[in-house]
Amino acid sequence: MDIIAAILLLLQSVFGGDQTQQPTTLTTFWKTAHLAMQSNLAGTPISPLPDGGIEPASGQNSAADPQPDAPKVKGIYVTAHSAGGARMATLLDLVDRTELNAMVIDIKDDYGYITYKTENPDLLKLGTAQPYIKDIAGMMEELKKRDIYPIARIVVFKDSVLAKQQPQMSFLNADGSIWKNGRGESFVNPYLKEVWDYNVAIAKEAAMLGFKEIQFDYVRFPEGFEKKADHLKFEKTEESRVDTIAGFVQYAREQLQPFGVRVSVDIFGYAASVPAAEGIGQDFVKISEAVHVICPMVYPSHYSTGWFKLKDPDKAPYDTIRGAMNDTLEKLGPLGDSKPIIRPWIQDFTASWLGKGHYITYGAAEVSAQVQALKDSGIDEFLIWNAGNRYSEGAKY
């Protein structure tokens, strides 16, 4: 029996039947799933034992796409607040009425909270649940019923919650206080294997809940870290920041292989246009080599004057996306047939902070222009970002 079938049987035993038995069933579930959550099962799917346990089986090709029957993904971002609240009905209706077919849902959010109730002892050691999604099993069933491709977003190294609870896993100022960026956010240390394992454990649980893809975000050191590193206290290894970040991604993919899910990573769009960003540890090609899907964030508003020979990139959504895709395809060209699926994030928000004369109001026409630019570049997958999950009606996807 393949991993998905095994997990569905386990979940059915957890969430189905008499609700008065649920706490005991959840405990049994995590005992039987413990091997899957703890193991280093590189290259092996998992099969259930007759007594309800789990054992590895051999024969899976690590280079193969674990979701060969996946659709060409056209998705939207969904916060945990939306996924667990009244707004979800509106978003489901939007997908049902359009060519959209996927949702990227926060499972570990930008603060570091796990966004649903978990009984997993491996996560509760370090994690803090904030169950915005009150019925995650019901949500997953609804997505399945509507044939919506579910992607779990996990914010990795930006984690204010874990940094506060475990300061030794973060970056400390000279006085011992936790370092924060200008927005008051803290990061945890990408050099620490314990941090890797914690985030991978969340990803494994998401896979067991039925998500078909794990999307890691904030897979990097803090912005401008190269200017701060010498003044902060933290553990480190002899590896470069670039190798450390690429190492995490490779490790995550190996650990998740038995679960039959794709691994994707969000990355700054301009990373395709410049040499490796040594400061934050992001190398576009090295990360792309380790994932099934690469998701460059090519929001026109994030490019400044001069990019792609444009005075105001935000005011030229088609031309900006074409320029970004030209650079992306050129950067990944040397990977040949081994390059990942390219699935960019595009913009459905108005960047008024750019100042008068430097931005335009984004709506259906601007979203459609970005989609067309992707199509003209030979890219047929995309994700749409709006932090408030309010998407433009009438866009041509």
MIDREN-871092 format. One record per residue (C-alpha): residue number from 0; residue in three letters; x, y, z. Coordinates in steps of 0.001 Angstrom, whole numbers, plus 524288, in hexadecimal, padded with zeros to 5 digits. Layout:
// residues N
+-----+------+-------+-------+-------+
| pos | code |     X |     Y |     Z |
+-----+------+-------+-------+-------+
| NUM |  ala |     X |     Y |     Z |
...
+-----+------+-------+-------+-------+
// end
This chain:
// residues 397
+-----+------+-------+-------+-------+
| pos | code |     X |     Y |     Z |
+-----+------+-------+-------+-------+
|   0 |  met | 80000 | 80000 | 80000 |
|   1 |  asp | 8058F | 80D65 | 7FCA4 |
|   2 |  ile | 8081B | 81817 | 80691 |
|   3 |  ile | 7FC22 | 82034 | 80333 |
|   4 |  ala | 7F2F7 | 814B0 | 804FD |
|   5 |  ala | 7F99B | 8110D | 811B4 |
|   6 |  ile | 7F87D | 81EBD | 81711 |
|   7 |  leu | 7EA51 | 8200C | 812F3 |
|   8 |  leu | 7E72F | 81398 | 81A51 |
|   9 |  leu | 7EE0A | 818DE | 82649 |
|  10 |  leu | 7E6FE | 825DF | 82544 |
|  11 |  gln | 7D9FE | 81F25 | 8235E |
|  12 |  ser | 7DC4F | 81804 | 83015 |
|  13 |  val | 7DFAA | 824E6 | 836AD |
|  14 |  phe | 7D513 | 82DEB | 831D1 |
|  15 |  gly | 7CA15 | 8249A | 82E7B |
|  16 |  gly | 7C024 | 81DD5 | 83741 |
|  17 |  asp | 7BCA8 | 820B7 | 84559 |
|  18 |  gln | 7C234 | 82DFC | 8492B |
|  19 |  thr | 7C2CA | 829ED | 8576C |
|  20 |  gln | 7CDD8 | 820BA | 853BA |
|  21 |  gln | 7D5EC | 82AFD | 84C94 |
|  22 |  pro | 7E039 | 82E16 | 85721 |
|  23 |  thr | 7E3BF | 81FB7 | 858B1 |
|  24 |  thr | 7E3CA | 81DB5 | 84A06 |
|  25 |  leu | 7ECCC | 8295E | 847FF |
|  26 |  thr | 7F65D | 823D2 | 851D8 |
|  27 |  thr | 7F62D | 816BE | 84AEA |
|  28 |  phe | 7F7C6 | 81DA7 | 83DEB |
|  29 |  trp | 80446 | 82471 | 84221 |
|  30 |  lys | 809CD | 8180A | 847ED |
|  31 |  thr | 807C7 | 810C5 | 83B30 |
|  32 |  ala | 80CAB | 81C47 | 83339 |
|  33 |  his | 8187B | 81EB4 | 83BDE |
|  34 |  leu | 821FA | 8175A | 8333C |
|  35 |  ala | 81DF1 | 81F63 | 82780 |
|  36 |  met | 81FBC | 82C0C | 82EDC |
|  37 |  gln | 82CF0 | 82890 | 834B4 |
|  38 |  ser | 833A7 | 82072 | 82A5A |
|  39 |  asn | 83DE0 | 823A8 | 82026 |
|  40 |  leu | 836D6 | 81C19 | 81594 |
|  41 |  ala | 83E14 | 820FA | 80997 |
|  42 |  gly | 8385B | 81AB6 | 7FD89 |
|  43 |  thr | 82E20 | 811FA | 803C6 |
|  44 |  pro | 81F49 | 8127C | 803B4 |
|  45 |  ile | 8181E | 80E21 | 81000 |
|  46 |  ser | 80EC7 | 802B4 | 8117C |
|  47 |  pro | 805CB | 7FF8E | 81CDE |
|  48 |  leu | 80836 | 7F37E | 82534 |
|  49 |  pro | 7FD07 | 7EA59 | 828D8 |
|  50 |  asp | 7FD56 | 7EFAF | 836CF |
|  51 |  gly | 7FBC5 | 7FDA0 | 83217 |
|  52 |  gly | 80A26 | 80152 | 83276 |
|  53 |  ile | 81212 | 8069F | 82725 |
|  54 |  glu | 81DDD | 800F1 | 8205C |
|  55 |  pro | 82624 | 80585 | 814F6 |
|  56 |  ala | 825CC | 7FEB6 | 807D2 |
|  57 |  ser | 82F97 | 7FFDB | 7FCCC |
|  58 |  gly | 82F34 | 803AB | 7EE9C |
|  59 |  gln | 82BF3 | 81229 | 7ED54 |
|  60 |  asn | 833EF | 81A5C | 7E3F7 |
|  61 |  ser | 8384E | 826C2 | 7EAED |
|  62 |  ala | 83992 | 82E49 | 7DE1E |
|  63 |  ala | 82BB4 | 82B6D | 7D99B |
|  64 |  asp | 82099 | 83517 | 7DB29 |
|  65 |  pro | 818BF | 82FE0 | 7E6C3 |
|  66 |  gln | 80C7D | 83644 | 7E121 |
|  67 |  pro | 80D05 | 8329C | 7D2A8 |
|  68 |  asp | 7FE50 | 83416 | 7D133 |
|  69 |  ala | 7FDD3 | 8419F | 7D75B |
|  70 |  pro | 7F6D9 | 84C1B | 7CF80 |
|  71 |  lys | 7FD5A | 8581D | 7C9EF |
|  72 |  val | 7FC39 | 85FBF | 7D67F |
|  73 |  lys | 7F541 | 86CE4 | 7D65D |
|  74 |  gly | 7F397 | 87082 | 7E478 |
|  75 |  ile | 7F0D1 | 87AE3 | 7EE94 |
|  76 |  tyr | 7F684 | 87D90 | 7FBFE |
|  77 |  val | 7ED8B | 87AEE | 8079B |
|  78 |  thr | 7F0CE | 87F26 | 8156D |
|  79 |  ala | 7ED4C | 8766D | 820CF |
|  80 |  his | 7E394 | 880CA | 82533 |
|  81 |  ser | 7DCB1 | 87FB6 | 81810 |
|  82 |  ala | 7DDB1 | 870EB | 81786 |
|  83 |  gly | 7D771 | 86FB4 | 824D8 |
|  84 |  gly | 7CDA4 | 87AB1 | 82371 |
|  85 |  ala | 7C224 | 87F92 | 81B9B |
|  86 |  arg | 7CAB4 | 8846F | 81073 |
|  87 |  met | 7CDEC | 87687 | 80C64 |
|  88 |  ala | 7C07A | 874F9 | 80622 |
|  89 |  thr | 7C32E | 880A7 | 7FD47 |
|  90 |  leu | 7D086 | 87B58 | 7F970 |
|  91 |  leu | 7CB2B | 86DDA | 7F69A |
|  92 |  asp | 7C0CF | 8740C | 7EE08 |
|  93 |  leu | 7CB2E | 87BD8 | 7E6B8 |
|  94 |  val | 7D2C7 | 86F9A | 7E399 |
|  95 |  asp | 7C682 | 8684D | 7DFA2 |
|  96 |  arg | 7C290 | 87328 | 7D627 |
|  97 |  thr | 7CFBA | 87539 | 7CF97 |
|  98 |  glu | 7DB4C | 86E14 | 7C9DA |
|  99 |  leu | 7E1E0 | 86EA2 | 7D737 |
| 100 |  asn | 7E416 | 86135 | 7DD17 |
| 101 |  ala | 7ED03 | 86245 | 7E8F8 |
| 102 |  met | 7EE8D | 8688E | 7F64A |
| 103 |  val | 7FAF8 | 86B82 | 7FDD3 |
| 104 |  ile | 7F6C8 | 86B11 | 80C1A |
| 105 |  asp | 7FE8E | 86F82 | 817F0 |
| 106 |  ile | 801C9 | 863D9 | 8208D |
| 107 |  lys | 80CD1 | 86AD0 | 827AC |
| 108 |  asp | 80AC7 | 87954 | 82652 |
| 109 |  asp | 81354 | 88573 | 825B2 |
| 110 |  tyr | 81415 | 8867E | 83478 |
| 111 |  gly | 81799 | 8782E | 83630 |
| 112 |  tyr | 80A99 | 872FE | 83B0E |
| 113 |  ile | 805CD | 8659D | 836DA |
| 114 |  thr | 7F855 | 86954 | 8320D |
| 115 |  tyr | 7F047 | 85D83 | 83629 |
| 116 |  lys | 7EF23 | 854DA | 8421A |
| 117 |  thr | 7F97D | 84A52 | 84210 |
| 118 |  glu | 7FB7B | 83EA7 | 84B00 |
| 119 |  asn | 808E3 | 83BC3 | 8454B |
| 120 |  pro | 812A9 | 83AE1 | 8508F |
| 121 |  asp | 81DF2 | 83DF0 | 84770 |
| 122 |  leu | 817DC | 84B18 | 84420 |
| 123 |  leu | 81348 | 84E8A | 851C2 |
| 124 |  lys | 82131 | 84DE4 | 856ED |
| 125 |  leu | 8245C | 85A8D | 84FD5 |
| 126 |  gly | 8182D | 85F13 | 848D8 |
| 127 |  thr | 80CC2 | 86756 | 84D32 |
| 128 |  ala | 7FF77 | 86489 | 8474D |
| 129 |  gln | 7F627 | 86FA8 | 8447F |
| 130 |  pro | 7EAA6 | 86828 | 83ECC |
| 131 |  tyr | 7E511 | 87208 | 8355A |
| 132 |  ile | 7E134 | 8663C | 82D22 |
| 133 |  lys | 7D7FB | 85FA0 | 836AA |
| 134 |  asp | 7D4B1 | 853C1 | 82E4B |
| 135 |  ile | 7E02E | 850C7 | 8259A |
| 136 |  ala | 7DB35 | 84342 | 8221F |
| 137 |  gly | 7CE5D | 8492A | 81D9A |
| 138 |  met | 7D598 | 85388 | 815D8 |
| 139 |  met | 7DDE6 | 8495E | 80EFF |
| 140 |  glu | 7D1DF | 84169 | 80BB9 |
| 141 |  glu | 7CB4B | 84D6F | 805E9 |
| 142 |  leu | 7D739 | 8503A | 7FD63 |
| 143 |  lys | 7D76D | 8422A | 7F8DB |
| 144 |  lys | 7C8E6 | 84267 | 7F5B3 |
| 145 |  arg | 7CAD7 | 84E7C | 7ED4E |
| 146 |  asp | 7D71F | 84904 | 7E6F0 |
| 147 |  ile | 7DF74 | 85444 | 7EBF9 |
| 148 |  tyr | 7EE08 | 8516F | 7EC76 |
| 149 |  pro | 7F26D | 853EA | 7FA94 |
| 150 |  ile | 7FFBE | 85A00 | 7FD58 |
| 151 |  ala | 804A3 | 85BF5 | 80B3F |
| 152 |  arg | 80C5C | 8687D | 80D71 |
| 153 |  ile | 81676 | 86782 | 8183E |
| 154 |  val | 81E01 | 873AF | 81C27 |
| 155 |  val | 82B14 | 86E1A | 8204A |
| 156 |  phe | 83590 | 876EF | 825F2 |
| 157 |  lys | 82D68 | 88307 | 828C3 |
| 158 |  asp | 827B0 | 87E4E | 83587 |
| 159 |  ser | 82579 | 8883B | 8404C |
| 160 |  val | 81E14 | 87E60 | 848A0 |
| 161 |  leu | 82907 | 87458 | 84931 |
| 162 |  ala | 83366 | 87EEB | 84AAB |
| 163 |  lys | 82C72 | 88441 | 856B5 |
| 164 |  gln | 82A84 | 876D4 | 85CC0 |
| 165 |  gln | 8381B | 871C0 | 8596B |
| 166 |  pro | 8414C | 87D77 | 85888 |
| 167 |  gln | 84D0D | 87498 | 856C9 |
| 168 |  met | 8474C | 8709D | 849A8 |
| 169 |  ser | 846F6 | 87EAA | 844FC |
| 170 |  phe | 8508C | 889DD | 8433C |
| 171 |  leu | 853FF | 8919C | 84F61 |
| 172 |  asn | 8589E | 89F76 | 85107 |
| 173 |  ala | 864B6 | 8A232 | 85923 |
| 174 |  asp | 85C3F | 8A48E | 8652A |
| 175 |  gly | 855C8 | 89739 | 863B4 |
| 176 |  ser | 848E2 | 89C39 | 85E5C |
| 177 |  ile | 842CB | 89615 | 85256 |
| 178 |  trp | 84605 | 89D2E | 845C1 |
| 179 |  lys | 83A5E | 8A291 | 83E36 |
| 180 |  asn | 8398D | 8A8BE | 830D5 |
| 181 |  gly | 8336E | 8B5FD | 82E19 |
| 182 |  arg | 825D1 | 8AFEC | 82E0D |
| 183 |  gly | 827CB | 8A9B8 | 83B5E |
| 184 |  glu | 82970 | 89C02 | 835D2 |
| 185 |  ser | 83351 | 89205 | 83A8B |
| 186 |  phe | 839CE | 886E1 | 83335 |
| 187 |  val | 83EC0 | 879C7 | 837E0 |
| 188 |  asn | 84C35 | 874B8 | 83476 |
| 189 |  pro | 84D1E | 86D27 | 82788 |
| 190 |  tyr | 859CA | 866DE | 82C12 |
| 191 |  leu | 85296 | 85ED9 | 83660 |
| 192 |  lys | 84E6C | 85118 | 832B5 |
| 193 |  glu | 843FE | 8517F | 83D53 |
| 194 |  val | 83D7E | 85CC2 | 8363D |
| 195 |  trp | 83E04 | 85501 | 8298C |
| 196 |  asp | 837BC | 84918 | 82FDE |
| 197 |  tyr | 82CF8 | 8510E | 83634 |
| 198 |  asn | 828A5 | 856FB | 82946 |
| 199 |  val | 829E0 | 84A19 | 8221B |
| 200 |  ala | 82159 | 843BC | 82C87 |
| 201 |  ile | 816D1 | 84DD6 | 829D0 |
| 202 |  ala | 81820 | 84AD4 | 81B55 |
| 203 |  lys | 816AE | 83C4F | 81DE3 |
| 204 |  glu | 80A52 | 83E7F | 825A0 |
| 205 |  ala | 804F1 | 8470E | 81AA8 |
| 206 |  ala | 807AA | 83C08 | 8111F |
| 207 |  met | 800B7 | 8326D | 81A01 |
| 208 |  leu | 7F511 | 83B88 | 81AA3 |
| 209 |  gly | 7F3D2 | 83AC9 | 80BD9 |
| 210 |  phe | 7FB73 | 84652 | 80656 |
| 211 |  lys | 80194 | 842AF | 7F96A |
| 212 |  glu | 80C61 | 84CCA | 7F9C2 |
| 213 |  ile | 8147C | 85341 | 80443 |
| 214 |  gln | 81854 | 8613E | 8013F |
| 215 |  phe | 82345 | 866AD | 809AA |
| 216 |  asp | 82401 | 87572 | 80B02 |
| 217 |  tyr | 82E4E | 87E16 | 8117B |
| 218 |  val | 838A1 | 873EC | 80E83 |
| 219 |  arg | 8439B | 87D6E | 81147 |
| 220 |  phe | 84AF3 | 8856F | 81B29 |
| 221 |  pro | 84584 | 892F2 | 81E93 |
| 222 |  glu | 846FE | 89D89 | 8144F |
| 223 |  gly | 853F9 | 8A494 | 8157F |
| 224 |  phe | 8593D | 899E9 | 81E59 |
| 225 |  glu | 86712 | 89B95 | 81946 |
| 226 |  lys | 86742 | 8A904 | 81FB8 |
| 227 |  lys | 8623A | 8A3C9 | 82CAA |
| 228 |  ala | 868D6 | 8968D | 82E52 |
| 229 |  asp | 87541 | 89B77 | 834E0 |
| 230 |  his | 86D64 | 8A293 | 83F47 |
| 231 |  leu | 8642D | 89769 | 842B9 |
| 232 |  lys | 865F7 | 88B51 | 84B11 |
| 233 |  phe | 861B5 | 87E59 | 84529 |
| 234 |  glu | 8667D | 870A4 | 8426C |
| 235 |  lys | 86C1C | 86E07 | 83515 |
| 236 |  thr | 87335 | 863B6 | 82D3C |
| 237 |  glu | 87E43 | 864BF | 82376 |
| 238 |  glu | 874A4 | 8648F | 8181C |
| 239 |  ser | 87161 | 870DC | 81093 |
| 240 |  arg | 863F0 | 876C5 | 811E5 |
| 241 |  val | 860D7 | 872C4 | 803E7 |
| 242 |  asp | 8648B | 86493 | 80674 |
| 243 |  thr | 85D20 | 864A5 | 8134B |
| 244 |  ile | 85070 | 8690B | 80CEB |
| 245 |  ala | 851EE | 85FE3 | 80151 |
| 246 |  gly | 8551A | 8550D | 80AF5 |
| 247 |  phe | 8486A | 8571E | 8123B |
| 248 |  val | 84083 | 85668 | 805B5 |
| 249 |  gln | 8474D | 849EF | 8015B |
| 250 |  tyr | 84578 | 843EC | 80ECB |
| 251 |  ala | 8370C | 8476D | 80EF3 |
| 252 |  arg | 834F6 | 8414E | 801A6 |
| 253 |  glu | 83BB6 | 834C2 | 805C9 |
| 254 |  gln | 833E4 | 833FC | 81259 |
| 255 |  leu | 82703 | 83678 | 80B5A |
| 256 |  gln | 82955 | 82D17 | 8002E |
| 257 |  pro | 82285 | 8219D | 806CE |
| 258 |  phe | 81637 | 829CC | 80838 |
| 259 |  gly | 813F5 | 82BA1 | 7F9AC |
| 260 |  val | 8134C | 83A72 | 7FA00 |
| 261 |  arg | 819BD | 844A6 | 7F1A2 |
| 262 |  val | 82300 | 84E56 | 7F7E6 |
| 263 |  ser | 822E1 | 85C80 | 7F38B |
| 264 |  val | 82A0C | 868A5 | 7F83B |
| 265 |  asp | 8269A | 87709 | 7F73C |
| 266 |  ile | 83214 | 87F87 | 7F346 |
| 267 |  phe | 83436 | 88DD5 | 7F020 |
| 268 |  gly | 83161 | 89013 | 7E1C3 |
| 269 |  tyr | 83D81 | 89851 | 7DFCE |
| 270 |  ala | 845E9 | 88CC5 | 7E43F |
| 271 |  ala | 844CD | 887EE | 7D640 |
| 272 |  ser | 84A7F | 894A8 | 7D138 |
| 273 |  val | 85665 | 895F1 | 7DA05 |
| 274 |  pro | 8616B | 88D5E | 7DF2B |
| 275 |  ala | 85ED0 | 8856B | 7EB6F |
| 276 |  ala | 859E3 | 88D85 | 7F6DD |
| 277 |  glu | 864B9 | 8899B | 8002C |
| 278 |  gly | 85FB7 | 89257 | 80B17 |
| 279 |  ile | 852C7 | 88B3F | 80CC9 |
| 280 |  gly | 857DE | 87E42 | 807AA |
| 281 |  gln | 84F4C | 87CF8 | 7FBA5 |
| 282 |  asp | 85504 | 87788 | 7EF2D |
| 283 |  phe | 84A5C | 8765E | 7E4EF |
| 284 |  val | 85080 | 86AD9 | 7DDDB |
| 285 |  lys | 854A3 | 8631E | 7E9E8 |
| 286 |  ile | 84722 | 86428 | 7EFD1 |
| 287 |  ser | 840CB | 860D4 | 7E2CA |
| 288 |  glu | 848FB | 85489 | 7E1E9 |
| 289 |  ala | 8432B | 84FCB | 7EEB4 |
| 290 |  val | 8349B | 85210 | 7EC54 |
| 291 |  his | 829BC | 84D22 | 7E3A8 |
| 292 |  val | 82418 | 85AD5 | 7E207 |
| 293 |  ile | 82AA1 | 86829 | 7E2F0 |
| 294 |  cys | 821E8 | 873D8 | 7E5D5 |
| 295 |  pro | 8289F | 880C6 | 7E2D5 |
| 296 |  met | 82155 | 88C61 | 7E879 |
| 297 |  val | 8211B | 89523 | 7DC8E |
| 298 |  tyr | 817B5 | 89F91 | 7E157 |
| 299 |  pro | 819BC | 8AB78 | 7D897 |
| 300 |  ser | 81943 | 8B434 | 7E4A9 |
| 301 |  his | 8258B | 8ADA8 | 7E9F0 |
| 302 |  tyr | 82E1A | 8B25F | 7DEC2 |
| 303 |  ser | 8339A | 8C011 | 7DF49 |
| 304 |  thr | 8366B | 8C9FB | 7D4A5 |
| 305 |  gly | 83F67 | 8C4B4 | 7CA25 |
| 306 |  trp | 83BCA | 8B676 | 7CAFC |
| 307 |  phe | 83921 | 8B120 | 7BD59 |
| 308 |  lys | 83B88 | 8BF00 | 7B854 |
| 309 |  leu | 82ED5 | 8C38B | 7BE7C |
| 310 |  lys | 82D2E | 8D04C | 7C5B8 |
| 311 |  asp | 8223D | 8CB10 | 7CE53 |
| 312 |  pro | 8210F | 8BC3B | 7CD9B |
| 313 |  asp | 81494 | 8BC37 | 7D5A8 |
| 314 |  lys | 80DF0 | 8C3F3 | 7CAD6 |
| 315 |  ala | 8120D | 8BA01 | 7C07E |
| 316 |  pro | 80D48 | 8ACB7 | 7C55B |
| 317 |  tyr | 80EA9 | 8A5C5 | 7B843 |
| 318 |  asp | 81C54 | 8AAA0 | 7B534 |
| 319 |  thr | 82143 | 8A868 | 7C2F5 |
| 320 |  ile | 81CBA | 89A4D | 7C336 |
| 321 |  arg | 8227B | 897C1 | 7B5B7 |
| 322 |  gly | 82F85 | 89D35 | 7BA27 |
| 323 |  ala | 82F4D | 89530 | 7C69E |
| 324 |  met | 82C07 | 888C0 | 7BF37 |
| 325 |  asn | 836C4 | 88B11 | 7B536 |
| 326 |  asp | 84091 | 88BCE | 7C058 |
| 327 |  thr | 83AAD | 8800A | 7C745 |
| 328 |  leu | 83B2E | 87770 | 7BB37 |
| 329 |  glu | 84911 | 87BBD | 7B855 |
| 330 |  lys | 84D64 | 8792A | 7C64D |
| 331 |  leu | 8478A | 86B81 | 7C689 |
| 332 |  gly | 84B65 | 86816 | 7B897 |
| 333 |  pro | 857AF | 86089 | 7BCAD |
| 334 |  leu | 84F48 | 85730 | 7C49D |
| 335 |  gly | 8492D | 85212 | 7B813 |
| 336 |  asp | 83ED5 | 847BB | 7BA26 |
| 337 |  ser | 841A7 | 84760 | 7C8BA |
| 338 |  lys | 83CC0 | 85531 | 7CB2B |
| 339 |  pro | 830CE | 8561B | 7D3E8 |
| 340 |  ile | 82344 | 85AA2 | 7D032 |
| 341 |  ile | 82352 | 8697C | 7CFC7 |
| 342 |  arg | 81744 | 86EBB | 7D696 |
| 343 |  pro | 81870 | 87D51 | 7D96A |
| 344 |  trp | 8111D | 88552 | 7E360 |
| 345 |  ile | 80A6C | 890E1 | 7DCE0 |
| 346 |  gln | 80414 | 89D22 | 7E23F |
| 347 |  asp | 7F5DB | 8A000 | 7E537 |
| 348 |  phe | 7F7C3 | 8AB7C | 7EE7D |
| 349 |  thr | 7FA38 | 8BA04 | 7ED0A |
| 350 |  ala | 807A0 | 8BEBA | 7F16B |
| 351 |  ser | 803CC | 8CC6E | 7F590 |
| 352 |  trp | 80FD6 | 8CD33 | 7FE4B |
| 353 |  leu | 817F5 | 8CF5B | 7F205 |
| 354 |  gly | 812FA | 8DD4B | 7F1C4 |
| 355 |  lys | 80AF0 | 8E564 | 7E863 |
| 356 |  gly | 80EBE | 8E365 | 7DA30 |
| 357 |  his | 81608 | 8D6C0 | 7DCB0 |
| 358 |  tyr | 80AD2 | 8CD16 | 7DDF8 |
| 359 |  ile | 7FDBE | 8C9C5 | 7D808 |
| 360 |  thr | 7F181 | 8C3CE | 7DDBB |
| 361 |  tyr | 7F193 | 8B538 | 7DB49 |
| 362 |  gly | 7E559 | 8AE34 | 7D702 |
| 363 |  ala | 7E0CE | 8A43B | 7CD19 |
| 364 |  ala | 7E7FA | 8AA7F | 7C19C |
| 365 |  glu | 7F50C | 8AAD9 | 7C8A2 |
| 366 |  val | 7F3C5 | 89CDB | 7CD78 |
| 367 |  ser | 7EFFF | 89873 | 7BFD0 |
| 368 |  ala | 7FBC9 | 89F7E | 7BA1B |
| 369 |  gln | 804E2 | 8981C | 7C336 |
| 370 |  val | 7FEA4 | 88B19 | 7BFD7 |
| 371 |  gln | 7FFF6 | 88E31 | 7B15A |
| 372 |  ala | 80E46 | 891A8 | 7B32D |
| 373 |  leu | 81081 | 88474 | 7B98B |
| 374 |  lys | 80987 | 87D75 | 7AE72 |
| 375 |  asp | 81190 | 884DF | 7A462 |
| 376 |  ser | 81DB5 | 8806A | 7ABBA |
| 377 |  gly | 8197D | 87230 | 7AB48 |
| 378 |  ile | 81595 | 871CD | 7B9B1 |
| 379 |  asp | 80846 | 86BDE | 7BC3D |
| 380 |  glu | 807BA | 86BA3 | 7CB1B |
| 381 |  phe | 8067C | 876D7 | 7D4C6 |
| 382 |  leu | 80250 | 87AC7 | 7E26D |
| 383 |  ile | 7FB81 | 8878C | 7E5CD |
| 384 |  trp | 7FEBC | 88F44 | 7F20E |
| 385 |  asn | 7F5DC | 89851 | 7F974 |
| 386 |  ala | 7F8B6 | 898EB | 80807 |
| 387 |  gly | 7EA63 | 89B63 | 80B30 |
| 388 |  asn | 7E5C2 | 890BE | 801D2 |
| 389 |  arg | 7DD53 | 89A2F | 7FA08 |
| 390 |  tyr | 7DF36 | 8968D | 7EBE4 |
| 391 |  ser | 7DB05 | 89E31 | 7DFE9 |
| 392 |  glu | 7CEBA | 89997 | 7D91D |
| 393 |  gly | 7CF4A | 897B8 | 7CA6D |
| 394 |  ala | 7DDC0 | 894D8 | 7C8A4 |
| 395 |  lys | 7E12D | 88BCD | 7BD62 |
| 396 |  tyr | 7E893 | 8804B | 7C2C9 |
+-----+------+-------+-------+-------+
// end
